[in-house]
Structures are given as structure tokens and as C-alpha cells.
Amino acid sequence: AVARRGGSHVGLPDGADDSRMALGRTVAFLAEMLLFPVLDRPRIVRAARDRPGLLRRLRSWDEEDALIQSMAHDTA
């Protein structure tokens, strides 16, 4: 995440540029990434166990693409 900071890169919309992102925002983002496994993941895993079918775990980009395609077909 730190190496990608500054400039356009894959995943940003056309014309988007994060080079002006303040250092404080970058530090906050890194802290959130580092704390996710401790603070947020357990809550998400509990919710998934308590409500089967509510969340779907995607283990690859292919699974993500397939989900997006299925959702596009559902709305068409």
C-alpha cells in the first residue's frame, strides 16, 4: 500500500490520482489494514456464522468476476 501511494495505478478510476493524499490519511489507512485481522475480521466471521448465506467469501479474482457477471444478469 505504501509503495502504491502517489500517482495513478491499476484499480483507480480514470483520472483518479492519490498523490495528494495527506500523510495522516495514509497512516490511518495503514493502521486500519494492520488492525483488520484483530478488530474487524472476527466480527465479520461471527456475522457469517450467525446468518448463513448473508456473506459470500470470494477466494479468487475469477470468483469475483463470476459473481459480478451473475449480478449483471440478474438485473438485466
All heavy atoms as a GROMACS GRO file, in nm:
protein
  588
    1ALA      N    1   0.083  -0.119   0.000
    1ALA     CA    2   0.000   0.000   0.000
    1ALA      C    3   0.087   0.125   0.000
    1ALA      O    4   0.057   0.222  -0.069
    1ALA     CB    5  -0.094   0.000   0.120
    2VAL      N    6   0.195   0.123   0.076
    2VAL     CA    7   0.283   0.240   0.082
    2VAL      C    8   0.352   0.260  -0.053
    2VAL      O    9   0.362   0.372  -0.102
    2VAL     CB   10   0.388   0.225   0.194
    2VAL    CG1   11   0.491   0.336   0.188
    2VAL    CG2   12   0.319   0.225   0.329
    3ALA      N   13   0.395   0.152  -0.115
    3ALA     CA   14   0.464   0.163  -0.245
    3ALA      C   15   0.371   0.215  -0.353
    3ALA      O   16   0.416   0.282  -0.446
    3ALA     CB   17   0.520   0.027  -0.285
    4ARG      N   18   0.242   0.184  -0.342
    4ARG     CA   19   0.146   0.229  -0.444
    4ARG      C   20   0.102   0.372  -0.424
    4ARG      O   21   0.041   0.432  -0.511
    4ARG     CB   22   0.023   0.138  -0.442
    4ARG     CG   23   0.053   0.002  -0.496
    4ARG     CD   24  -0.069  -0.086  -0.507
    4ARG     NE   25  -0.193  -0.026  -0.465
    4ARG     CZ   26  -0.298  -0.092  -0.428
    4ARG    NH1   27  -0.296  -0.222  -0.423
    4ARG    NH2   28  -0.409  -0.031  -0.392
    5ARG      N   29   0.131   0.431  -0.308
    5ARG     CA   30   0.085   0.567  -0.277
    5ARG      C   31   0.149   0.667  -0.374
    5ARG      O   32   0.267   0.663  -0.400
    5ARG     CB   33   0.123   0.604  -0.134
    5ARG     CG   34   0.071   0.738  -0.093
    5ARG     CD   35   0.106   0.765   0.052
    5ARG     NE   36   0.051   0.891   0.092
    5ARG     CZ   37   0.116   1.007   0.081
    5ARG    NH1   38   0.235   1.012   0.032
    5ARG    NH2   39   0.058   1.119   0.120
    6GLY      N   40   0.066   0.753  -0.428
    6GLY     CA   41   0.117   0.859  -0.513
    6GLY      C   42   0.107   0.826  -0.660
    6GLY      O   43   0.176   0.741  -0.711
    7GLY      N   44   0.016   0.889  -0.727
    7GLY     CA   45   0.002   0.869  -0.871
    7GLY      C   46  -0.110   0.774  -0.906
    7GLY      O   47  -0.175   0.716  -0.820
    8SER      N   48  -0.132   0.761  -1.033
    8SER     CA   49  -0.237   0.673  -1.084
    8SER      C   50  -0.184   0.530  -1.088
    8SER      O   51  -0.066   0.507  -1.108
    8SER     CB   52  -0.279   0.716  -1.224
    8SER     OG   53  -0.337   0.844  -1.219
    9HIS      N   54  -0.273   0.436  -1.068
    9HIS     CA   55  -0.236   0.295  -1.079
    9HIS      C   56  -0.360   0.213  -1.107
    9HIS      O   57  -0.473   0.263  -1.100
    9HIS     CB   58  -0.163   0.246  -0.953
    9HIS     CG   59  -0.232   0.282  -0.825
    9HIS    ND1   60  -0.338   0.212  -0.774
    9HIS    CD2   61  -0.209   0.383  -0.737
    9HIS    CE1   62  -0.377   0.268  -0.660
    9HIS    NE2   63  -0.300   0.371  -0.636
   10VAL      N   64  -0.338   0.088  -1.140
   10VAL     CA   65  -0.448  -0.002  -1.172
   10VAL      C   66  -0.544  -0.007  -1.054
   10VAL      O   67  -0.502  -0.016  -0.939
   10VAL     CB   68  -0.394  -0.144  -1.203
   10VAL    CG1   69  -0.509  -0.241  -1.224
   10VAL    CG2   70  -0.305  -0.139  -1.325
   11GLY      N   71  -0.671   0.001  -1.081
   11GLY     CA   72  -0.772  -0.005  -0.976
   11GLY      C   73  -0.834   0.130  -0.946
   11GLY      O   74  -0.940   0.137  -0.887
   12LEU      N   75  -0.767   0.237  -0.985
   12LEU     CA   76  -0.826   0.370  -0.967
   12LEU      C   77  -0.904   0.406  -1.093
   12LEU      O   78  -0.863   0.372  -1.204
   12LEU     CB   79  -0.717   0.475  -0.945
   12LEU     CG   80  -0.647   0.476  -0.810
   12LEU    CD1   81  -0.538   0.583  -0.809
   12LEU    CD2   82  -0.745   0.502  -0.699
   13PRO      N   83  -1.014   0.474  -1.078
   13PRO     CA   84  -1.090   0.519  -1.196
   13PRO      C   85  -1.005   0.612  -1.282
   13PRO      O   86  -0.910   0.674  -1.233
   13PRO     CB   87  -1.209   0.594  -1.137
   13PRO     CG   88  -1.216   0.554  -0.994
   13PRO     CD   89  -1.078   0.512  -0.954
   14ASP      N   90  -1.039   0.623  -1.409
   14ASP     CA   91  -0.968   0.713  -1.499
   14ASP      C   92  -0.962   0.853  -1.440
   14ASP      O   93  -1.062   0.906  -1.393
   14ASP     CB   94  -1.036   0.720  -1.636
   14ASP     CG   95  -1.019   0.592  -1.715
   14ASP    OD1   96  -0.927   0.514  -1.682
   14ASP    OD2   97  -1.098   0.569  -1.809
   15GLY      N   98  -0.845   0.912  -1.443
   15GLY     CA   99  -0.826   1.047  -1.393
   15GLY      C  100  -0.803   1.057  -1.243
   15GLY      O  101  -0.769   1.162  -1.192
   16ALA      N  102  -0.822   0.946  -1.170
   16ALA     CA  103  -0.801   0.949  -1.025
   16ALA      C  104  -0.652   0.945  -0.995
   16ALA      O  105  -0.574   0.883  -1.065
   16ALA     CB  106  -0.871   0.832  -0.958
   17ASP      N  107  -0.613   1.011  -0.891
   17ASP     CA  108  -0.472   1.023  -0.855
   17ASP      C  109  -0.466   1.040  -0.704
   17ASP      O  110  -0.527   1.132  -0.650
   17ASP     CB  111  -0.414   1.144  -0.928
   17ASP     CG  112  -0.268   1.168  -0.897
   17ASP    OD1  113  -0.218   1.116  -0.796
   17ASP    OD2  114  -0.205   1.240  -0.975
   18ASP      N  115  -0.394   0.951  -0.637
   18ASP     CA  116  -0.391   0.962  -0.491
   18ASP      C  117  -0.264   1.030  -0.441
   18ASP      O  118  -0.232   1.024  -0.323
   18ASP     CB  119  -0.408   0.825  -0.425
   18ASP     CG  120  -0.294   0.729  -0.453
   18ASP    OD1  121  -0.200   0.767  -0.525
   18ASP    OD2  122  -0.298   0.616  -0.401
   19SER      N  123  -0.192   1.100  -0.529
   19SER     CA  124  -0.067   1.163  -0.488
   19SER      C  125  -0.088   1.277  -0.388
   19SER      O  126   0.004   1.313  -0.316
   19SER     CB  127   0.011   1.214  -0.609
   19SER     OG  128  -0.062   1.315  -0.676
   20ARG      N  129  -0.207   1.333  -0.385
   20ARG     CA  130  -0.234   1.444  -0.293
   20ARG      C  131  -0.292   1.396  -0.160
   20ARG      O  132  -0.333   1.477  -0.078
   20ARG     CB  133  -0.328   1.545  -0.360
   20ARG     CG  134  -0.256   1.624  -0.468
   20ARG     CD  135  -0.347   1.725  -0.534
   20ARG     NE  136  -0.340   1.697  -0.677
   20ARG     CZ  137  -0.438   1.649  -0.752
   20ARG    NH1  138  -0.554   1.627  -0.700
   20ARG    NH2  139  -0.421   1.624  -0.879
   21MET      N  140  -0.295   1.266  -0.140
   21MET     CA  141  -0.348   1.213  -0.015
   21MET      C  142  -0.256   1.254   0.100
   21MET      O  143  -0.134   1.235   0.092
   21MET     CB  144  -0.359   1.060  -0.021
   21MET     CG  145  -0.424   1.002   0.103
   21MET     SD  146  -0.423   0.821   0.110
   21MET     CE  147  -0.503   0.775  -0.039
   22ALA      N  148  -0.311   1.309   0.202
   22ALA     CA  149  -0.233   1.356   0.316
   22ALA      C  150  -0.167   1.238   0.388
   22ALA      O  151  -0.219   1.127   0.390
   22ALA     CB  152  -0.323   1.431   0.413
   23LEU      N  153  -0.052   1.264   0.446
   23LEU     CA  154   0.021   1.160   0.519
   23LEU      C  155  -0.065   1.102   0.631
   23LEU      O  156  -0.064   0.982   0.655
   23LEU     CB  157   0.151   1.216   0.575
   23LEU     CG  158   0.237   1.117   0.653
   23LEU    CD1  159   0.277   1.000   0.563
   23LEU    CD2  160   0.359   1.186   0.709
   24GLY      N  161  -0.142   1.186   0.699
   24GLY     CA  162  -0.228   1.138   0.807
   24GLY      C  163  -0.329   1.036   0.758
   24GLY      O  164  -0.356   0.936   0.825
   25ARG      N  165  -0.386   1.060   0.640
   25ARG     CA  166  -0.481   0.964   0.582
   25ARG      C  167  -0.411   0.834   0.547
   25ARG      O  168  -0.466   0.726   0.564
   25ARG     CB  169  -0.543   1.022   0.456
   25ARG     CG  170  -0.682   1.074   0.477
   25ARG     CD  171  -0.741   1.124   0.350
   25ARG     NE  172  -0.817   1.019   0.285
   25ARG     CZ  173  -0.865   1.027   0.163
   25ARG    NH1  174  -0.843   1.133   0.090
   25ARG    NH2  175  -0.934   0.930   0.111
   26THR      N  176  -0.288   0.844   0.498
   26THR     CA  177  -0.212   0.724   0.464
   26THR      C  178  -0.184   0.643   0.590
   26THR      O  179  -0.201   0.520   0.591
   26THR     CB  180  -0.080   0.761   0.394
   26THR    OG1  181  -0.111   0.832   0.275
   26THR    CG2  182   0.000   0.638   0.359
   27VAL      N  183  -0.142   0.708   0.696
   27VAL     CA  184  -0.113   0.640   0.822
   27VAL      C  185  -0.240   0.576   0.878
   27VAL      O  186  -0.238   0.461   0.923
   27VAL     CB  187  -0.049   0.736   0.923
   27VAL    CG1  188  -0.039   0.673   1.061
   27VAL    CG2  189   0.088   0.780   0.873
   28ALA      N  190  -0.351   0.647   0.872
   28ALA     CA  191  -0.478   0.592   0.921
   28ALA      C  192  -0.518   0.469   0.840
   28ALA      O  193  -0.565   0.369   0.896
   28ALA     CB  194  -0.587   0.699   0.914
   29PHE      N  195  -0.498   0.475   0.708
   29PHE     CA  196  -0.531   0.361   0.622
   29PHE      C  197  -0.443   0.241   0.657
   29PHE      O  198  -0.491   0.128   0.669
   29PHE     CB  199  -0.515   0.400   0.475
   29PHE     CG  200  -0.534   0.285   0.381
   29PHE    CD1  201  -0.659   0.230   0.362
   29PHE    CD2  202  -0.426   0.233   0.312
   29PHE    CE1  203  -0.678   0.123   0.275
   29PHE    CE2  204  -0.443   0.127   0.225
   29PHE     CZ  205  -0.569   0.072   0.208
   30LEU      N  206  -0.314   0.264   0.675
   30LEU     CA  207  -0.224   0.154   0.711
   30LEU      C  208  -0.261   0.094   0.845
   30LEU      O  209  -0.258  -0.029   0.863
   30LEU     CB  210  -0.079   0.204   0.712
   30LEU     CG  211  -0.022   0.239   0.576
   30LEU    CD1  212   0.118   0.298   0.591
   30LEU    CD2  213  -0.019   0.118   0.485
   31ALA      N  214  -0.298   0.178   0.941
   31ALA     CA  215  -0.340   0.127   1.072
   31ALA      C  216  -0.465   0.041   1.058
   31ALA      O  217  -0.475  -0.065   1.120
   31ALA     CB  218  -0.365   0.243   1.168
   32GLU      N  219  -0.557   0.086   0.975
   32GLU     CA  220  -0.680   0.008   0.953
   32GLU      C  221  -0.647  -0.127   0.891
   32GLU      O  222  -0.703  -0.230   0.930
   32GLU     CB  223  -0.774   0.088   0.862
   32GLU     CG  224  -0.909   0.026   0.846
   32GLU     CD  225  -1.001   0.113   0.764
   32GLU    OE1  226  -0.992   0.236   0.773
   32GLU    OE2  227  -1.083   0.055   0.691
   33MET      N  228  -0.556  -0.128   0.794
   33MET     CA  229  -0.517  -0.255   0.732
   33MET      C  230  -0.453  -0.349   0.833
   33MET      O  231  -0.482  -0.469   0.835
   33MET     CB  232  -0.418  -0.230   0.616
   33MET     CG  233  -0.482  -0.181   0.492
   33MET     SD  234  -0.373  -0.166   0.348
   33MET     CE  235  -0.216  -0.224   0.396
   34LEU      N  236  -0.365  -0.295   0.917
   34LEU     CA  237  -0.295  -0.379   1.014
   34LEU      C  238  -0.388  -0.430   1.123
   34LEU      O  239  -0.369  -0.540   1.175
   34LEU     CB  240  -0.179  -0.301   1.076
   34LEU     CG  241  -0.064  -0.269   0.979
   34LEU    CD1  242   0.035  -0.175   1.046
   34LEU    CD2  243   0.004  -0.396   0.933
   35LEU      N  244  -0.487  -0.351   1.160
   35LEU     CA  245  -0.577  -0.390   1.268
   35LEU      C  246  -0.697  -0.473   1.221
   35LEU      O  247  -0.767  -0.533   1.302
   35LEU     CB  248  -0.626  -0.266   1.342
   35LEU     CG  249  -0.519  -0.193   1.421
   35LEU    CD1  250  -0.574  -0.062   1.478
   35LEU    CD2  251  -0.463  -0.281   1.532
   36PHE      N  252  -0.720  -0.479   1.091
   36PHE     CA  253  -0.835  -0.552   1.038
   36PHE      C  254  -0.844  -0.695   1.092
   36PHE      O  255  -0.951  -0.737   1.138
   36PHE     CB  256  -0.834  -0.553   0.885
   36PHE     CG  257  -0.944  -0.636   0.827
   36PHE    CD1  258  -1.071  -0.583   0.812
   36PHE    CD2  259  -0.922  -0.767   0.790
   36PHE    CE1  260  -1.175  -0.660   0.761
   36PHE    CE2  261  -1.024  -0.844   0.738
   36PHE     CZ  262  -1.150  -0.791   0.724
   37PRO      N  263  -0.735  -0.774   1.088
   37PRO     CA  264  -0.748  -0.912   1.135
   37PRO      C  265  -0.786  -0.924   1.282
   37PRO      O  266  -0.850  -1.020   1.323
   37PRO     CB  267  -0.608  -0.972   1.112
   37PRO     CG  268  -0.541  -0.882   1.016
   37PRO     CD  269  -0.602  -0.745   1.035
   38VAL      N  270  -0.752  -0.824   1.360
   38VAL     CA  271  -0.779  -0.828   1.504
   38VAL      C  272  -0.915  -0.770   1.539
   38VAL      O  273  -0.988  -0.826   1.620
   38VAL     CB  274  -0.668  -0.750   1.580
   38VAL    CG1  275  -0.698  -0.745   1.729
   38VAL    CG2  276  -0.533  -0.813   1.554
   39LEU      N  277  -0.950  -0.659   1.476
   39LEU     CA  278  -1.073  -0.588   1.514
   39LEU      C  279  -1.194  -0.624   1.429
   39LEU      O  280  -1.302  -0.647   1.482
   39LEU     CB  281  -1.050  -0.437   1.506
   39LEU     CG  282  -0.941  -0.380   1.597
   39LEU    CD1  283  -0.927  -0.230   1.576
   39LEU    CD2  284  -0.972  -0.411   1.742
   40ASP      N  285  -1.178  -0.624   1.299
   40ASP     CA  286  -1.294  -0.638   1.211
   40ASP      C  287  -1.321  -0.782   1.165
   40ASP      O  288  -1.436  -0.823   1.156
   40ASP     CB  289  -1.279  -0.549   1.088
   40ASP     CG  290  -1.278  -0.402   1.125
   40ASP    OD1  291  -1.359  -0.364   1.211
   40ASP    OD2  292  -1.196  -0.327   1.070
   41ARG      N  293  -1.217  -0.856   1.132
   41ARG     CA  294  -1.239  -0.990   1.078
   41ARG      C  295  -1.319  -1.079   1.172
   41ARG      O  296  -1.413  -1.147   1.128
   41ARG     CB  297  -1.106  -1.056   1.041
   41ARG     CG  298  -1.127  -1.186   0.967
   41ARG     CD  299  -0.994  -1.245   0.919
   41ARG     NE  300  -1.017  -1.356   0.830
   41ARG     CZ  301  -1.050  -1.478   0.870
   41ARG    NH1  302  -1.066  -1.503   0.999
   41ARG    NH2  303  -1.070  -1.574   0.782
   42PRO      N  304  -1.288  -1.085   1.302
   42PRO     CA  305  -1.368  -1.171   1.390
   42PRO      C  306  -1.517  -1.134   1.390
   42PRO      O  307  -1.603  -1.223   1.394
   42PRO     CB  308  -1.307  -1.147   1.529
   42PRO     CG  309  -1.167  -1.103   1.502
   42PRO     CD  310  -1.176  -1.024   1.375
   43ARG      N  311  -1.547  -1.006   1.384
   43ARG     CA  312  -1.688  -0.963   1.380
   43ARG      C  313  -1.755  -1.009   1.251
   43ARG      O  314  -1.870  -1.056   1.252
   43ARG     CB  315  -1.693  -0.810   1.391
   43ARG     CG  316  -1.830  -0.751   1.389
   43ARG     CD  317  -1.826  -0.599   1.405
   43ARG     NE  318  -1.732  -0.533   1.315
   43ARG     CZ  319  -1.759  -0.502   1.188
   43ARG    NH1  320  -1.874  -0.531   1.135
   43ARG    NH2  321  -1.668  -0.441   1.114
   44ILE      N  322  -1.684  -1.000   1.141
   44ILE     CA  323  -1.739  -1.042   1.011
   44ILE      C  324  -1.758  -1.193   1.008
   44ILE      O  325  -1.862  -1.244   0.962
   44ILE     CB  326  -1.648  -0.995   0.897
   44ILE    CG1  327  -1.652  -0.842   0.888
   44ILE    CG2  328  -1.686  -1.059   0.765
   44ILE    CD1  329  -1.546  -0.782   0.800
   45VAL      N  330  -1.662  -1.268   1.061
   45VAL     CA  331  -1.672  -1.414   1.065
   45VAL      C  332  -1.791  -1.456   1.152
   45VAL      O  333  -1.867  -1.546   1.115
   45VAL     CB  334  -1.540  -1.477   1.114
   45VAL    CG1  335  -1.557  -1.625   1.144
   45VAL    CG2  336  -1.430  -1.454   1.010
   46ARG      N  337  -1.810  -1.390   1.266
   46ARG     CA  338  -1.927  -1.421   1.352
   46ARG      C  339  -2.057  -1.394   1.279
   46ARG      O  340  -2.151  -1.474   1.284
   46ARG     CB  341  -1.922  -1.338   1.481
   46ARG     CG  342  -1.845  -1.400   1.593
   46ARG     CD  343  -1.870  -1.330   1.726
   46ARG     NE  344  -1.856  -1.186   1.722
   46ARG     CZ  345  -1.740  -1.120   1.733
   46ARG    NH1  346  -1.628  -1.188   1.747
   46ARG    NH2  347  -1.736  -0.989   1.729
   47ALA      N  348  -2.065  -1.282   1.210
   47ALA     CA  349  -2.187  -1.249   1.135
   47ALA      C  350  -2.214  -1.353   1.028
   47ALA      O  351  -2.330  -1.393   1.006
   47ALA     CB  352  -2.175  -1.110   1.072
   48ALA      N  353  -2.109  -1.400   0.963
   48ALA     CA  354  -2.126  -1.502   0.859
   48ALA      C  355  -2.175  -1.633   0.919
   48ALA      O  356  -2.259  -1.701   0.859
   48ALA     CB  357  -1.994  -1.524   0.786
   49ARG      N  358  -2.125  -1.667   1.036
   49ARG     CA  359  -2.170  -1.791   1.102
   49ARG      C  360  -2.314  -1.779   1.151
   49ARG      O  361  -2.392  -1.874   1.144
   49ARG     CB  362  -2.080  -1.824   1.220
   49ARG     CG  363  -1.957  -1.897   1.180
   49ARG     CD  364  -1.889  -1.958   1.302
   49ARG     NE  365  -1.747  -1.960   1.274
   49ARG     CZ  366  -1.654  -1.900   1.346
   49ARG    NH1  367  -1.685  -1.834   1.454
   49ARG    NH2  368  -1.528  -1.908   1.313
   50ASP      N  369  -2.349  -1.661   1.205
   50ASP     CA  370  -2.482  -1.640   1.262
   50ASP      C  371  -2.590  -1.631   1.155
   50ASP      O  372  -2.707  -1.658   1.183
   50ASP     CB  373  -2.485  -1.513   1.347
   50ASP     CG  374  -2.398  -1.525   1.472
   50ASP    OD1  375  -2.359  -1.639   1.507
   50ASP    OD2  376  -2.368  -1.420   1.532
   51ARG      N  377  -2.553  -1.588   1.037
   51ARG     CA  378  -2.651  -1.569   0.929
   51ARG      C  379  -2.600  -1.634   0.800
   51ARG      O  380  -2.552  -1.567   0.709
   51ARG     CB  381  -2.673  -1.420   0.906
   51ARG     CG  382  -2.726  -1.351   1.028
   51ARG     CD  383  -2.750  -1.205   1.000
   51ARG     NE  384  -2.773  -1.136   1.126
   51ARG     CZ  385  -2.707  -1.029   1.164
   51ARG    NH1  386  -2.618  -0.975   1.086
   51ARG    NH2  387  -2.734  -0.974   1.280
   52PRO      N  388  -2.612  -1.766   0.791
   52PRO     CA  389  -2.564  -1.836   0.671
   52PRO      C  390  -2.627  -1.778   0.545
   52PRO      O  391  -2.744  -1.744   0.543
   52PRO     CB  392  -2.608  -1.980   0.692
   52PRO     CG  393  -2.632  -1.993   0.839
   52PRO     CD  394  -2.673  -1.857   0.887
   53GLY      N  395  -2.547  -1.763   0.443
   53GLY     CA  396  -2.597  -1.710   0.317
   53GLY      C  397  -2.590  -1.559   0.305
   53GLY      O  398  -2.606  -1.504   0.197
   54LEU      N  399  -2.566  -1.490   0.417
   54LEU     CA  400  -2.561  -1.344   0.415
   54LEU      C  401  -2.435  -1.294   0.346
   54LEU      O  402  -2.439  -1.198   0.269
   54LEU     CB  403  -2.568  -1.288   0.557
   54LEU     CG  404  -2.562  -1.136   0.570
   54LEU    CD1  405  -2.686  -1.073   0.508
   54LEU    CD2  406  -2.551  -1.097   0.717
   55LEU      N  407  -2.323  -1.359   0.376
   55LEU     CA  408  -2.196  -1.319   0.317
   55LEU      C  409  -2.143  -1.430   0.228
   55LEU      O  410  -2.169  -1.547   0.252
   55LEU     CB  411  -2.093  -1.291   0.428
   55LEU     CG  412  -2.128  -1.180   0.526
   55LEU    CD1  413  -2.023  -1.173   0.635
   55LEU    CD2  414  -2.138  -1.047   0.454
   56ARG      N  415  -2.068  -1.390   0.129
   56ARG     CA  416  -2.006  -1.488   0.041
   56ARG      C  417  -1.856  -1.460   0.039
   56ARG      O  418  -1.814  -1.347   0.017
   56ARG     CB  419  -2.061  -1.473  -0.101
   56ARG     CG  420  -2.008  -1.579  -0.194
   56ARG     CD  421  -2.065  -1.565  -0.332
   56ARG     NE  422  -2.211  -1.576  -0.326
   56ARG     CZ  423  -2.289  -1.564  -0.432
   56ARG    NH1  424  -2.238  -1.538  -0.549
   56ARG    NH2  425  -2.418  -1.574  -0.419
   57ARG      N  426  -1.777  -1.563   0.064
   57ARG     CA  427  -1.632  -1.549   0.064
   57ARG      C  428  -1.579  -1.578  -0.076
   57ARG      O  429  -1.602  -1.686  -0.130
   57ARG     CB  430  -1.570  -1.645   0.164
   57ARG     CG  431  -1.422  -1.630   0.176
   57ARG     CD  432  -1.369  -1.720   0.284
   57ARG     NE  433  -1.228  -1.697   0.302
   57ARG     CZ  434  -1.155  -1.766   0.388
   57ARG    NH1  435  -1.211  -1.859   0.462
   57ARG    NH2  436  -1.028  -1.741   0.398
   58LEU      N  437  -1.510  -1.482  -0.132
   58LEU     CA  438  -1.452  -1.497  -0.264
   58LEU      C  439  -1.303  -1.524  -0.246
   58LEU      O  440  -1.234  -1.447  -0.180
   58LEU     CB  441  -1.474  -1.371  -0.348
   58LEU     CG  442  -1.620  -1.329  -0.363
   58LEU    CD1  443  -1.630  -1.197  -0.437
   58LEU    CD2  444  -1.701  -1.437  -0.432
   59ARG      N  445  -1.256  -1.632  -0.306
   59ARG     CA  446  -1.117  -1.673  -0.286
   59ARG      C  447  -1.027  -1.645  -0.405
   59ARG      O  448  -0.909  -1.675  -0.401
   59ARG     CB  449  -1.112  -1.820  -0.250
   59ARG     CG  450  -1.176  -1.848  -0.115
   59ARG     CD  451  -1.158  -1.994  -0.076
   59ARG     NE  452  -1.196  -2.013   0.061
   59ARG     CZ  453  -1.314  -2.059   0.100
   59ARG    NH1  454  -1.405  -2.089   0.011
   59ARG    NH2  455  -1.340  -2.074   0.228
   60SER      N  456  -1.083  -1.587  -0.511
   60SER     CA  457  -1.001  -1.556  -0.629
   60SER      C  458  -1.067  -1.446  -0.709
   60SER      O  459  -1.185  -1.416  -0.692
   60SER     CB  460  -0.984  -1.680  -0.716
   60SER     OG  461  -1.107  -1.711  -0.781
   61TRP      N  462  -0.988  -1.386  -0.799
   61TRP     CA  463  -1.042  -1.284  -0.887
   61TRP      C  464  -1.145  -1.346  -0.981
   61TRP      O  465  -1.242  -1.281  -1.019
   61TRP     CB  466  -0.931  -1.216  -0.966
   61TRP     CG  467  -0.841  -1.134  -0.879
   61TRP    CD1  468  -0.711  -1.159  -0.849
   61TRP    CD2  469  -0.876  -1.014  -0.808
   61TRP    NE1  470  -0.662  -1.064  -0.764
   61TRP    CE2  471  -0.761  -0.972  -0.738
   61TRP    CE3  472  -0.991  -0.939  -0.797
   61TRP    CZ2  473  -0.759  -0.859  -0.659
   61TRP    CZ3  474  -0.988  -0.825  -0.717
   61TRP    CH2  475  -0.874  -0.787  -0.650
   62ASP      N  476  -1.125  -1.472  -1.018
   62ASP     CA  477  -1.222  -1.541  -1.104
   62ASP      C  478  -1.357  -1.554  -1.035
   62ASP      O  479  -1.462  -1.536  -1.098
   62ASP     CB  480  -1.171  -1.680  -1.145
   62ASP     CG  481  -1.054  -1.673  -1.242
   62ASP    OD1  482  -1.038  -1.568  -1.308
   62ASP    OD2  483  -0.979  -1.772  -1.250
   63GLU      N  484  -1.356  -1.585  -0.907
   63GLU     CA  485  -1.482  -1.592  -0.832
   63GLU      C  486  -1.549  -1.455  -0.826
   63GLU      O  487  -1.672  -1.445  -0.835
   63GLU     CB  488  -1.460  -1.646  -0.691
   63GLU     CG  489  -1.428  -1.793  -0.686
   63GLU     CD  490  -1.416  -1.846  -0.545
   63GLU    OE1  491  -1.455  -1.775  -0.448
   63GLU    OE2  492  -1.367  -1.959  -0.529
   64GLU      N  493  -1.470  -1.350  -0.810
   64GLU     CA  494  -1.525  -1.215  -0.809
   64GLU      C  495  -1.588  -1.183  -0.944
   64GLU      O  496  -1.701  -1.133  -0.951
   64GLU     CB  497  -1.418  -1.112  -0.777
   64GLU     CG  498  -1.470  -0.970  -0.782
   64GLU     CD  499  -1.361  -0.866  -0.765
   64GLU    OE1  500  -1.250  -0.899  -0.722
   64GLU    OE2  501  -1.390  -0.749  -0.796
   65ASP      N  502  -1.517  -1.212  -1.052
   65ASP     CA  503  -1.570  -1.186  -1.187
   65ASP      C  504  -1.700  -1.262  -1.210
   65ASP      O  505  -1.796  -1.208  -1.266
   65ASP     CB  506  -1.468  -1.225  -1.294
   65ASP     CG  507  -1.348  -1.130  -1.296
   65ASP    OD1  508  -1.359  -1.016  -1.245
   65ASP    OD2  509  -1.243  -1.172  -1.348
   66ALA      N  510  -1.704  -1.389  -1.167
   66ALA     CA  511  -1.825  -1.469  -1.184
   66ALA      C  512  -1.942  -1.410  -1.106
   66ALA      O  513  -2.056  -1.406  -1.156
   66ALA     CB  514  -1.799  -1.613  -1.140
   67LEU      N  515  -1.917  -1.362  -0.986
   67LEU     CA  516  -2.024  -1.302  -0.905
   67LEU      C  517  -2.076  -1.175  -0.973
   67LEU      O  518  -2.197  -1.154  -0.983
   67LEU     CB  519  -1.973  -1.268  -0.764
   67LEU     CG  520  -2.072  -1.195  -0.674
   67LEU    CD1  521  -2.196  -1.280  -0.649
   67LEU    CD2  522  -2.005  -1.156  -0.544
   68ILE      N  523  -1.985  -1.092  -1.021
   68ILE     CA  524  -2.026  -0.969  -1.088
   68ILE      C  525  -2.107  -1.002  -1.212
   68ILE      O  526  -2.212  -0.937  -1.237
   68ILE     CB  527  -1.903  -0.883  -1.123
   68ILE    CG1  528  -1.840  -0.827  -0.994
   68ILE    CG2  529  -1.940  -0.769  -1.218
   68ILE    CD1  530  -1.705  -0.765  -1.012
   69GLN      N  531  -2.064  -1.100  -1.288
   69GLN     CA  532  -2.139  -1.139  -1.409
   69GLN      C  533  -2.278  -1.190  -1.371
   69GLN      O  534  -2.377  -1.157  -1.437
   69GLN     CB  535  -2.062  -1.247  -1.488
   69GLN     CG  536  -1.939  -1.194  -1.555
   69GLN     CD  537  -1.970  -1.084  -1.657
   69GLN    OE1  538  -2.066  -1.092  -1.731
   69GLN    NE2  539  -1.889  -0.980  -1.655
   70SER      N  540  -2.288  -1.272  -1.266
   70SER     CA  541  -2.418  -1.324  -1.226
   70SER      C  542  -2.510  -1.211  -1.179
   70SER      O  543  -2.631  -1.213  -1.204
   70SER     CB  544  -2.405  -1.431  -1.119
   70SER     OG  545  -2.368  -1.375  -0.995
   71MET      N  546  -2.453  -1.112  -1.111
   71MET     CA  547  -2.534  -0.999  -1.065
   71MET      C  548  -2.579  -0.914  -1.185
   71MET      O  549  -2.692  -0.864  -1.185
   71MET     CB  550  -2.454  -0.914  -0.966
   71MET     CG  551  -2.427  -0.986  -0.835
   71MET     SD  552  -2.310  -0.900  -0.729
   71MET     CE  553  -2.404  -0.755  -0.686
   72ALA      N  554  -2.495  -0.900  -1.284
   72ALA     CA  555  -2.532  -0.823  -1.404
   72ALA      C  556  -2.645  -0.892  -1.478
   72ALA      O  557  -2.736  -0.827  -1.528
   72ALA     CB  558  -2.410  -0.808  -1.495
   73HIS      N  559  -2.643  -1.026  -1.481
   73HIS     CA  560  -2.750  -1.100  -1.548
   73HIS      C  561  -2.880  -1.092  -1.470
   73HIS      O  562  -2.988  -1.090  -1.528
   73HIS     CB  563  -2.709  -1.246  -1.568
   73HIS     CG  564  -2.609  -1.264  -1.677
   73HIS    ND1  565  -2.481  -1.219  -1.669
   73HIS    CD2  566  -2.621  -1.321  -1.799
   73HIS    CE1  567  -2.416  -1.248  -1.779
   73HIS    NE2  568  -2.498  -1.308  -1.861
   74ASP      N  569  -2.870  -1.085  -1.335
   74ASP     CA  570  -2.990  -1.077  -1.251
   74ASP      C  571  -3.063  -0.943  -1.270
   74ASP      O  572  -3.185  -0.937  -1.255
   74ASP     CB  573  -2.954  -1.093  -1.104
   74ASP     CG  574  -2.914  -1.237  -1.069
   74ASP    OD1  575  -2.940  -1.327  -1.153
   74ASP    OD2  576  -2.855  -1.259  -0.962
   75THR      N  577  -2.989  -0.837  -1.299
   75THR     CA  578  -3.052  -0.706  -1.312
   75THR      C  579  -3.094  -0.676  -1.455
   75THR      O  580  -3.166  -0.580  -1.479
   75THR     CB  581  -2.957  -0.593  -1.265
   75THR    OG1  582  -2.839  -0.596  -1.344
   75THR    CG2  583  -2.923  -0.611  -1.118
   76ALA      N  584  -3.049  -0.758  -1.548
   76ALA     CA  585  -3.082  -0.733  -1.691
   76ALA      C  586  -3.220  -0.780  -1.726
   76ALA      O  587  -3.288  -0.848  -1.663
   76ALA     CB  588  -2.980  -0.801  -1.780
   0.00000   0.00000   0.00000
